């Protein structure tokens, strides 16, 4: 997952995620998207917002997730 890779490159972990924003092409898919989000973030439980958008940067994209994290010293 891109979010996880980016965090690890900065010395962080997925547990550092405090908020996600889920941008969706079709809000009618909210239950499936929410279930997938929960499966990945169930232990972390970040604050989350789901937003329907008119279009994505690539026509084949259906969902995009933005994450905010607070990375601290894990030593």
Biopython code that builds the backbone (N, CA, C, O; Angstrom):
import numpy as np
from Bio.PDB.StructureBuilder import StructureBuilder

atoms = [
    (1, "UNK", "N", (0.843, -1.175, 0.000)),
    (1, "UNK", "CA", (0.000, 0.000, 0.000)),
    (1, "UNK", "C", (0.892, 1.244, 0.000)),
    (1, "UNK", "O", (1.878, 1.305, 0.734)),
    (2, "UNK", "N", (0.556, 2.194, -0.793)),
    (2, "UNK", "CA", (1.375, 3.404, -0.932)),
    (2, "UNK", "C", (1.492, 4.184, 0.377)),
    (2, "UNK", "O", (2.561, 4.696, 0.711)),
    (3, "UNK", "N", (0.397, 4.268, 1.103)),
    (3, "UNK", "CA", (0.413, 5.008, 2.366)),
    (3, "UNK", "C", (1.401, 4.363, 3.330)),
    (3, "UNK", "O", (2.212, 5.053, 3.949)),
    (4, "UNK", "N", (1.334, 3.060, 3.454)),
    (4, "UNK", "CA", (2.232, 2.327, 4.346)),
    (4, "UNK", "C", (3.683, 2.497, 3.926)),
    (4, "UNK", "O", (4.547, 2.718, 4.774)),
    (5, "UNK", "N", (3.963, 2.400, 2.645)),
    (5, "UNK", "CA", (5.333, 2.577, 2.145)),
    (5, "UNK", "C", (5.864, 3.979, 2.426)),
    (5, "UNK", "O", (7.014, 4.140, 2.835)),
    (6, "UNK", "N", (5.031, 4.988, 2.209)),
    (6, "UNK", "CA", (5.454, 6.369, 2.464)),
    (6, "UNK", "C", (5.764, 6.575, 3.945)),
    (6, "UNK", "O", (6.761, 7.209, 4.292)),
    (7, "UNK", "N", (4.914, 6.042, 4.809)),
    (7, "UNK", "CA", (5.160, 6.159, 6.252)),
    (7, "UNK", "C", (6.458, 5.491, 6.657)),
    (7, "UNK", "O", (7.249, 6.061, 7.409)),
    (8, "UNK", "N", (6.678, 4.285, 6.160)),
    (8, "UNK", "CA", (7.889, 3.549, 6.507)),
    (8, "UNK", "C", (9.143, 4.282, 6.034)),
    (8, "UNK", "O", (10.165, 4.253, 6.719)),
    (9, "UNK", "N", (9.081, 4.933, 4.881)),
    (9, "UNK", "CA", (10.229, 5.702, 4.382)),
    (9, "UNK", "C", (10.544, 6.883, 5.296)),
    (9, "UNK", "O", (11.686, 7.339, 5.341)),
    (10, "UNK", "N", (9.547, 7.382, 6.022)),
    (10, "UNK", "CA", (9.746, 8.501, 6.943)),
    (10, "UNK", "C", (9.978, 8.022, 8.371)),
    (10, "UNK", "O", (10.063, 8.825, 9.300)),
    (11, "UNK", "N", (10.079, 6.701, 8.537)),
    (11, "UNK", "CA", (10.312, 6.160, 9.866)),
    (11, "UNK", "C", (9.045, 5.950, 10.673)),
    (11, "UNK", "O", (9.105, 5.747, 11.886)),
    (12, "UNK", "N", (7.907, 5.997, 10.015)),
    (12, "UNK", "CA", (6.636, 5.834, 10.706)),
    (12, "UNK", "C", (6.035, 4.462, 10.504)),
    (12, "UNK", "O", (6.593, 3.604, 9.820)),
    (13, "UNK", "N", (4.876, 4.282, 11.121)),
    (13, "UNK", "CA", (4.122, 3.039, 11.030)),
    (13, "UNK", "C", (2.667, 3.377, 10.755)),
    (13, "UNK", "O", (2.241, 4.515, 10.952)),
    (14, "UNK", "N", (1.907, 2.393, 10.300)),
    (14, "UNK", "CA", (0.487, 2.659, 10.041)),
    (14, "UNK", "C", (-0.242, 3.086, 11.316)),
    (14, "UNK", "O", (-1.251, 3.787, 11.242)),
    (15, "UNK", "N", (0.249, 2.677, 12.465)),
    (15, "UNK", "CA", (-0.369, 3.068, 13.739)),
    (15, "UNK", "C", (-0.291, 4.572, 13.984)),
    (15, "UNK", "O", (-0.994, 5.099, 14.846)),
    (16, "UNK", "N", (0.558, 5.260, 13.232)),
    (16, "UNK", "CA", (0.705, 6.710, 13.364)),
    (16, "UNK", "C", (-0.401, 7.479, 12.634)),
    (16, "UNK", "O", (-0.515, 8.695, 12.789)),
    (17, "UNK", "N", (-1.213, 6.777, 11.844)),
    (17, "UNK", "CA", (-2.277, 7.428, 11.081)),
    (17, "UNK", "C", (-3.383, 7.875, 12.031)),
    (17, "UNK", "O", (-3.907, 7.080, 12.812)),
    (18, "UNK", "N", (-3.729, 9.154, 11.955)),
    (18, "UNK", "CA", (-4.761, 9.700, 12.835)),
    (18, "UNK", "C", (-6.035, 10.082, 12.083)),
    (18, "UNK", "O", (-7.086, 10.263, 12.699)),
    (19, "UNK", "N", (-5.951, 10.207, 10.750)),
    (19, "UNK", "CA", (-7.111, 10.614, 9.965)),
    (19, "UNK", "C", (-6.982, 10.096, 8.547)),
    (19, "UNK", "O", (-5.887, 10.052, 7.985)),
    (20, "UNK", "N", (-8.124, 9.700, 7.967)),
    (20, "UNK", "CA", (-8.145, 9.362, 6.550)),
    (20, "UNK", "C", (-9.288, 10.112, 5.881)),
    (20, "UNK", "O", (-10.326, 10.377, 6.487)),
    (21, "UNK", "N", (-9.071, 10.439, 4.640)),
    (21, "UNK", "CA", (-10.125, 11.006, 3.796)),
    (21, "UNK", "C", (-10.252, 10.053, 2.609)),
    (21, "UNK", "O", (-9.272, 9.757, 1.925)),
    (22, "UNK", "N", (-11.451, 9.590, 2.382)),
    (22, "UNK", "CA", (-11.695, 8.635, 1.310)),
    (22, "UNK", "C", (-12.484, 9.351, 0.222)),
    (22, "UNK", "O", (-13.629, 9.750, 0.436)),
    (23, "UNK", "N", (-11.875, 9.510, -0.934)),
    (23, "UNK", "CA", (-12.529, 10.147, -2.070)),
    (23, "UNK", "C", (-13.055, 9.033, -2.968)),
    (23, "UNK", "O", (-12.299, 8.153, -3.379)),
    (24, "UNK", "N", (-14.348, 9.071, -3.272)),
    (24, "UNK", "CA", (-14.971, 7.995, -4.038)),
    (24, "UNK", "C", (-15.667, 8.546, -5.273)),
    (24, "UNK", "O", (-16.208, 9.652, -5.267)),
    (25, "UNK", "N", (-15.639, 7.755, -6.316)),
    (25, "UNK", "CA", (-16.298, 8.126, -7.565)),
    (25, "UNK", "C", (-17.814, 7.953, -7.451)),
    (25, "UNK", "O", (-18.577, 8.746, -8.005)),
    (26, "UNK", "N", (-18.251, 6.907, -6.727)),
    (26, "UNK", "CA", (-19.675, 6.625, -6.597)),
    (26, "UNK", "C", (-20.010, 6.362, -5.137)),
    (26, "UNK", "O", (-19.661, 5.311, -4.598)),
    (27, "UNK", "N", (-20.675, 7.297, -4.501)),
    (27, "UNK", "CA", (-20.986, 7.193, -3.077)),
    (27, "UNK", "C", (-21.900, 6.009, -2.779)),
    (27, "UNK", "O", (-21.975, 5.565, -1.634)),
    (28, "UNK", "N", (-22.594, 5.491, -3.789)),
    (28, "UNK", "CA", (-23.449, 4.319, -3.588)),
    (28, "UNK", "C", (-22.641, 3.083, -3.188)),
    (28, "UNK", "O", (-23.200, 2.114, -2.674)),
    (29, "UNK", "N", (-21.333, 3.119, -3.421)),
    (29, "UNK", "CA", (-20.442, 2.017, -3.042)),
    (29, "UNK", "C", (-19.898, 2.169, -1.620)),
    (29, "UNK", "O", (-18.951, 1.478, -1.245)),
    (30, "UNK", "N", (-20.485, 3.064, -0.831)),
    (30, "UNK", "CA", (-19.936, 3.403, 0.484)),
    (30, "UNK", "C", (-19.796, 2.198, 1.404)),
    (30, "UNK", "O", (-18.832, 2.125, 2.166)),
    (31, "UNK", "N", (-20.729, 1.252, 1.353)),
    (31, "UNK", "CA", (-20.640, 0.108, 2.271)),
    (31, "UNK", "C", (-19.428, -0.770, 1.951)),
    (31, "UNK", "O", (-18.690, -1.166, 2.853)),
    (32, "UNK", "N", (-19.226, -1.072, 0.663)),
    (32, "UNK", "CA", (-18.071, -1.899, 0.263)),
    (32, "UNK", "C", (-16.764, -1.185, 0.575)),
    (32, "UNK", "O", (-15.812, -1.798, 1.058)),
    (33, "UNK", "N", (-16.723, 0.106, 0.298)),
    (33, "UNK", "CA", (-15.516, 0.887, 0.542)),
    (33, "UNK", "C", (-15.250, 0.982, 2.046)),
    (33, "UNK", "O", (-14.116, 0.822, 2.497)),
    (34, "UNK", "N", (-16.299, 1.243, 2.808)),
    (34, "UNK", "CA", (-16.165, 1.318, 4.262)),
    (34, "UNK", "C", (-15.693, 0.002, 4.862)),
    (34, "UNK", "O", (-14.890, -0.002, 5.794)),
    (35, "UNK", "N", (-16.181, -1.105, 4.340)),
    (35, "UNK", "CA", (-15.762, -2.421, 4.833)),
    (35, "UNK", "C", (-14.278, -2.648, 4.564)),
    (35, "UNK", "O", (-13.551, -3.114, 5.442)),
    (36, "UNK", "N", (-13.827, -2.321, 3.355)),
    (36, "UNK", "CA", (-12.410, -2.481, 3.011)),
    (36, "UNK", "C", (-11.548, -1.567, 3.881)),
    (36, "UNK", "O", (-10.486, -1.979, 4.347)),
    (37, "UNK", "N", (-11.991, -0.343, 4.100)),
    (37, "UNK", "CA", (-11.264, 0.606, 4.945)),
    (37, "UNK", "C", (-11.164, 0.045, 6.360)),
    (37, "UNK", "O", (-10.098, 0.083, 6.975)),
    (38, "UNK", "N", (-12.264, -0.469, 6.868)),
    (38, "UNK", "CA", (-12.274, -1.029, 8.221)),
    (38, "UNK", "C", (-11.317, -2.222, 8.345)),
    (38, "UNK", "O", (-10.622, -2.357, 9.352)),
    (39, "UNK", "N", (-11.281, -3.072, 7.341)),
    (39, "UNK", "CA", (-10.398, -4.240, 7.389)),
    (39, "UNK", "C", (-8.937, -3.826, 7.544)),
    (39, "UNK", "O", (-8.180, -4.480, 8.261)),
    (40, "UNK", "N", (-8.541, -2.758, 6.885)),
    (40, "UNK", "CA", (-7.144, -2.318, 6.968)),
    (40, "UNK", "C", (-6.885, -1.486, 8.222)),
    (40, "UNK", "O", (-5.835, -1.623, 8.849)),
    (41, "UNK", "N", (-7.825, -0.631, 8.588)),
    (41, "UNK", "CA", (-7.601, 0.324, 9.668)),
    (41, "UNK", "C", (-8.300, -0.050, 10.983)),
    (41, "UNK", "O", (-8.372, 0.787, 11.883)),
    (42, "UNK", "N", (-8.808, -1.264, 11.120)),
    (42, "UNK", "CA", (-9.590, -1.661, 12.310)),
    (42, "UNK", "C", (-8.833, -1.462, 13.612)),
    (42, "UNK", "O", (-9.414, -1.011, 14.599)),
    (43, "UNK", "N", (-7.557, -1.788, 13.630)),
    (43, "UNK", "CA", (-6.766, -1.652, 14.859)),
    (43, "UNK", "C", (-6.396, -0.198, 15.150)),
    (43, "UNK", "O", (-6.188, 0.177, 16.304)),
    (44, "UNK", "N", (-6.317, 0.608, 14.110)),
    (44, "UNK", "CA", (-5.854, 1.991, 14.239)),
    (44, "UNK", "C", (-7.017, 2.931, 14.577)),
    (44, "UNK", "O", (-6.881, 3.819, 15.419)),
    (45, "UNK", "N", (-8.133, 2.733, 13.929)),
    (45, "UNK", "CA", (-9.341, 3.538, 14.108)),
    (45, "UNK", "C", (-9.113, 5.052, 13.937)),
    (45, "UNK", "O", (-9.413, 5.832, 14.841)),
    (46, "UNK", "N", (-8.582, 5.459, 12.775)),
    (46, "UNK", "CA", (-8.403, 6.899, 12.567)),
    (46, "UNK", "C", (-9.751, 7.586, 12.321)),
    (46, "UNK", "O", (-10.717, 6.940, 11.913)),
    (47, "UNK", "N", (-9.806, 8.867, 12.566)),
    (47, "UNK", "CA", (-10.972, 9.644, 12.166)),
    (47, "UNK", "C", (-11.051, 9.560, 10.643)),
    (47, "UNK", "O", (-10.023, 9.610, 9.968)),
    (48, "UNK", "N", (-12.248, 9.435, 10.103)),
    (48, "UNK", "CA", (-12.386, 9.222, 8.656)),
    (48, "UNK", "C", (-13.536, 10.020, 8.081)),
    (48, "UNK", "O", (-14.550, 10.250, 8.739)),
    (49, "UNK", "N", (-13.359, 10.435, 6.846)),
    (49, "UNK", "CA", (-14.383, 11.132, 6.090)),
    (49, "UNK", "C", (-14.438, 10.511, 4.709)),
    (49, "UNK", "O", (-13.399, 10.228, 4.113)),
    (50, "UNK", "N", (-15.656, 10.294, 4.186)),
    (50, "UNK", "CA", (-15.821, 9.792, 2.820)),
    (50, "UNK", "C", (-16.499, 10.882, 2.001)),
    (50, "UNK", "O", (-17.524, 11.431, 2.405)),
    (51, "UNK", "N", (-15.914, 11.187, 0.844)),
    (51, "UNK", "CA", (-16.385, 12.284, 0.013)),
    (51, "UNK", "C", (-16.559, 11.788, -1.411)),
    (51, "UNK", "O", (-15.656, 11.163, -1.967)),
    (52, "UNK", "N", (-17.722, 12.064, -2.010)),
    (52, "UNK", "CA", (-17.917, 11.725, -3.418)),
    (52, "UNK", "C", (-17.369, 12.861, -4.269)),
    (52, "UNK", "O", (-17.613, 14.035, -3.990)),
    (53, "UNK", "N", (-16.623, 12.498, -5.316)),
    (53, "UNK", "CA", (-16.046, 13.484, -6.228)),
    (53, "UNK", "C", (-16.547, 13.224, -7.646)),
    (53, "UNK", "O", (-16.951, 12.110, -7.978)),
    (54, "UNK", "N", (-16.515, 14.256, -8.469)),
    (54, "UNK", "CA", (-16.998, 14.133, -9.844)),
    (54, "UNK", "C", (-16.099, 13.241, -10.686)),
    (54, "UNK", "O", (-16.587, 12.461, -11.503)),
    (55, "UNK", "N", (-14.791, 13.351, -10.491)),
    (55, "UNK", "CA", (-13.870, 12.512, -11.240)),
    (55, "UNK", "C", (-12.530, 12.442, -10.541)),
    (55, "UNK", "O", (-12.175, 13.295, -9.726)),
    (56, "UNK", "N", (-11.800, 11.396, -10.888)),
    (56, "UNK", "CA", (-10.460, 11.192, -10.336)),
    (56, "UNK", "C", (-9.443, 11.616, -11.383)),
    (56, "UNK", "O", (-9.801, 11.929, -12.519)),
    (57, "UNK", "N", (-8.182, 11.625, -10.997)),
    (57, "UNK", "CA", (-7.125, 12.020, -11.920)),
    (57, "UNK", "C", (-6.994, 11.032, -13.083)),
    (57, "UNK", "O", (-6.603, 11.412, -14.187)),
    (58, "UNK", "N", (-7.324, 9.768, -12.827)),
    (58, "UNK", "CA", (-7.314, 8.737, -13.871)),
    (58, "UNK", "C", (-8.725, 8.158, -13.950)),
    (58, "UNK", "O", (-9.290, 7.801, -12.917)),
    (59, "UNK", "N", (-9.305, 8.055, -15.132)),
    (59, "UNK", "CA", (-10.696, 7.599, -15.260)),
    (59, "UNK", "C", (-10.987, 6.223, -14.655)),
    (59, "UNK", "O", (-12.131, 5.945, -14.295)),
    (60, "UNK", "N", (-9.979, 5.364, -14.536)),
    (60, "UNK", "CA", (-10.203, 4.025, -13.986)),
    (60, "UNK", "C", (-10.180, 3.997, -12.461)),
    (60, "UNK", "O", (-10.597, 3.003, -11.866)),
    (61, "UNK", "N", (-9.708, 5.053, -11.816)),
    (61, "UNK", "CA", (-9.683, 5.093, -10.355)),
    (61, "UNK", "C", (-11.103, 5.256, -9.819)),
    (61, "UNK", "O", (-11.877, 6.075, -10.316)),
    (62, "UNK", "N", (-11.430, 4.471, -8.806)),
    (62, "UNK", "CA", (-12.740, 4.560, -8.178)),
    (62, "UNK", "C", (-12.659, 5.112, -6.760)),
    (62, "UNK", "O", (-13.612, 5.716, -6.267)),
    (63, "UNK", "N", (-11.510, 4.902, -6.104)),
    (63, "UNK", "CA", (-11.314, 5.314, -4.716)),
    (63, "UNK", "C", (-9.897, 5.841, -4.555)),
    (63, "UNK", "O", (-8.950, 5.292, -5.120)),
    (64, "UNK", "N", (-9.763, 6.901, -3.786)),
    (64, "UNK", "CA", (-8.443, 7.398, -3.406)),
    (64, "UNK", "C", (-8.493, 7.708, -1.913)),
    (64, "UNK", "O", (-9.452, 8.303, -1.422)),
    (65, "UNK", "N", (-7.449, 7.298, -1.200)),
    (65, "UNK", "CA", (-7.409, 7.537, 0.241)),
    (65, "UNK", "C", (-6.235, 8.447, 0.572)),
    (65, "UNK", "O", (-5.105, 8.202, 0.151)),
    (66, "UNK", "N", (-6.516, 9.489, 1.324)),
    (66, "UNK", "CA", (-5.501, 10.414, 1.826)),
    (66, "UNK", "C", (-5.378, 10.149, 3.330)),
    (66, "UNK", "O", (-6.386, 10.021, 4.025)),
    (67, "UNK", "N", (-4.166, 10.070, 3.819)),
    (67, "UNK", "CA", (-3.964, 9.800, 5.246)),
    (67, "UNK", "C", (-3.102, 10.887, 5.872)),
    (67, "UNK", "O", (-2.162, 11.392, 5.258)),
    (68, "UNK", "N", (-3.443, 11.232, 7.104)),
    (68, "UNK", "CA", (-2.650, 12.141, 7.904)),
    (68, "UNK", "C", (-2.078, 11.330, 9.073)),
    (68, "UNK", "O", (-2.801, 10.590, 9.740)),
    (69, "UNK", "N", (-0.780, 11.481, 9.305)),
    (69, "UNK", "CA", (-0.129, 10.731, 10.374)),
    (69, "UNK", "C", (0.716, 11.652, 11.212)),
    (69, "UNK", "O", (1.201, 12.680, 10.740)),
    (70, "UNK", "N", (0.887, 11.273, 12.463)),
    (70, "UNK", "CA", (1.800, 11.965, 13.361)),
    (70, "UNK", "C", (2.889, 10.954, 13.709)),
    (70, "UNK", "O", (2.692, 10.049, 14.520)),
    (71, "UNK", "N", (4.038, 11.137, 13.071)),
    (71, "UNK", "CA", (5.148, 10.187, 13.252)),
    (71, "UNK", "C", (5.988, 10.630, 14.430)),
    (71, "UNK", "O", (6.440, 11.773, 14.502)),
    (72, "UNK", "N", (6.187, 9.709, 15.345)),
    (72, "UNK", "CA", (7.010, 9.992, 16.512)),
    (72, "UNK", "C", (8.189, 9.022, 16.554)),
    (72, "UNK", "O", (8.276, 8.104, 15.738)),
    (73, "UNK", "N", (9.065, 9.223, 17.477)),
    (73, "UNK", "CA", (10.236, 8.348, 17.633)),
    (73, "UNK", "C", (9.784, 6.993, 18.170)),
    (73, "UNK", "O", (9.247, 6.909, 19.274)),
    (74, "UNK", "N", (10.000, 5.930, 17.389)),
    (74, "UNK", "CA", (9.560, 4.587, 17.770)),
    (74, "UNK", "C", (10.685, 3.770, 18.406)),
    (74, "UNK", "O", (10.521, 2.566, 18.604)),
    (75, "UNK", "N", (11.793, 4.375, 18.722)),
    (75, "UNK", "CA", (12.916, 3.627, 19.294)),
    (75, "UNK", "C", (12.660, 3.209, 20.709)),
    (75, "UNK", "O", (13.511, 2.571, 21.328)),
]
sb = StructureBuilder()
sb.init_structure("model")
sb.init_model(0)
sb.init_chain("A")
sb.init_seg("    ")
for serial, (resi, resn, name, xyz) in enumerate(atoms, 1):
    if name == "N":
        sb.init_residue(resn, " ", resi, " ")
    sb.init_atom(name, np.array(xyz, "f"), 0.0, 1.0, " ", f" {name:<3s}", serial, name[0])
structure = sb.get_structure()
